[in-house]
Amino acid sequence: MERDRRGAPRVRVNLSARWEGALSNENATITDLSRTGCFVLSGGKVQVRELIWLEIELPNLRLLHFWAEVVDEASEIGFAVKFNSSSQEDQERLANYIAEVFETPPVKRPQ
């Protein structure tokens, strides 16, 4: 069994994003998020170890900006990144957003 390499708790999300790399400048959706990285659902081309600029839109219309390194790539589906650099303010906003998601109880669907 493969061990999970992530060092921070992650949350399932559906956040709009944009990213720019050496080969692409694309719209995307963030589907998995932690304080240290995320999964970017996008058809754009990337290379593992490529450095990208990533902009994530939180529900309150605040934008988070990160320099991130591609750590895994799933052709035509998306890619995983680890965050390398951002402002202290963006790191705090990200931590607060993740804490809010963890505190929000899941919505029960009618049966």
C-alpha positions as CSV (number, residue, x, y, z in Angstrom):
1,M,0.0,0.0,0.0
2,E,1.4,3.4,-1.0
3,R,1.8,5.9,1.9
4,D,0.1,9.3,1.5
5,R,3.0,11.9,1.0
6,R,0.9,14.9,2.1
7,G,1.9,16.5,5.4
8,A,-1.2,18.6,5.9
9,P,-4.9,17.8,6.2
10,R,-6.8,18.4,3.0
11,V,-10.3,19.3,2.1
12,R,-12.5,18.6,-1.0
13,V,-13.4,21.9,-2.6
14,N,-14.7,23.3,-5.9
15,L,-12.8,26.6,-6.4
16,S,-12.2,28.6,-9.6
17,A,-8.5,29.2,-10.4
18,R,-6.1,30.4,-13.1
19,W,-2.6,29.3,-13.6
20,E,0.3,30.1,-15.8
21,G,3.2,27.9,-16.7
22,A,5.9,27.6,-19.4
23,L,3.5,26.0,-21.9
24,S,0.0,27.1,-20.9
25,N,-2.1,29.9,-19.3
26,E,-5.4,28.2,-18.3
27,N,-8.6,28.5,-16.3
28,A,-8.9,25.6,-13.8
29,T,-10.8,24.2,-10.8
30,I,-9.2,23.3,-7.5
31,T,-10.7,20.1,-6.2
32,D,-8.4,19.1,-3.3
33,L,-6.7,21.7,-1.1
34,S,-4.3,21.8,1.9
35,R,-2.0,24.4,3.4
36,T,0.9,22.9,1.4
37,G,-0.6,22.2,-2.0
38,C,-3.6,21.3,-4.1
39,F,-4.9,19.4,-7.1
40,V,-5.6,21.5,-10.2
41,L,-8.3,20.2,-12.5
42,S,-7.2,21.5,-15.9
43,G,-6.4,20.2,-19.4
44,G,-3.3,22.4,-19.8
45,K,0.1,21.0,-20.4
46,V,2.6,20.9,-17.5
47,Q,5.8,19.0,-16.7
48,V,6.7,17.5,-13.3
49,R,9.0,19.9,-11.4
50,E,7.7,22.9,-13.4
51,L,7.1,26.1,-11.5
52,I,3.7,27.7,-12.1
53,W,1.9,30.9,-10.9
54,L,-1.5,29.9,-9.4
55,E,-4.4,32.1,-8.5
56,I,-7.2,30.6,-6.5
57,E,-10.6,32.3,-5.9
58,L,-12.1,31.8,-2.5
59,P,-15.9,32.0,-2.1
60,N,-15.7,35.6,-0.7
61,L,-14.1,36.6,-4.1
62,R,-10.7,37.0,-2.5
63,L,-7.8,35.8,-4.6
64,L,-4.9,33.8,-3.3
65,H,-1.6,33.8,-5.2
66,F,1.1,31.1,-5.1
67,W,4.2,30.1,-6.8
68,A,3.8,26.3,-6.9
69,E,5.8,23.3,-8.2
70,V,4.1,20.5,-10.1
71,V,4.7,17.3,-8.2
72,D,2.4,14.9,-10.2
73,E,0.6,15.1,-13.6
74,A,-2.4,13.2,-14.8
75,S,-2.6,13.7,-18.6
76,E,-5.7,15.6,-19.7
77,I,-7.1,15.6,-16.2
78,G,-5.0,17.9,-14.1
79,F,-2.0,18.0,-11.8
80,A,-0.9,18.2,-8.2
81,V,1.2,21.1,-6.9
82,K,3.0,21.9,-3.7
83,F,3.1,25.6,-2.7
84,N,6.5,27.1,-2.8
85,S,5.9,30.8,-2.1
86,S,3.1,33.3,-1.3
87,S,2.6,36.3,0.9
88,Q,2.0,35.9,4.6
89,E,-1.5,37.3,4.2
90,D,-2.4,34.7,1.5
91,Q,-1.0,31.9,3.7
92,E,-3.2,33.1,6.6
93,R,-6.3,33.4,4.4
94,L,-5.7,29.8,3.1
95,A,-5.3,28.5,6.7
96,N,-8.5,30.3,7.8
97,Y,-10.5,29.0,4.8
98,I,-9.4,25.4,5.4
99,A,-10.3,25.8,9.1
100,E,-13.8,27.1,8.1
101,V,-14.4,24.2,5.7
102,F,-13.4,21.7,8.5
103,E,-15.8,23.3,10.9
104,T,-18.8,23.4,8.5
105,P,-20.9,20.3,8.9
106,P,-21.7,18.3,5.7
107,V,-25.0,19.0,4.0
108,K,-27.4,16.0,4.3
109,R,-29.1,15.1,1.1
110,P,-32.9,14.2,1.2
111,Q,-33.5,10.5,0.7
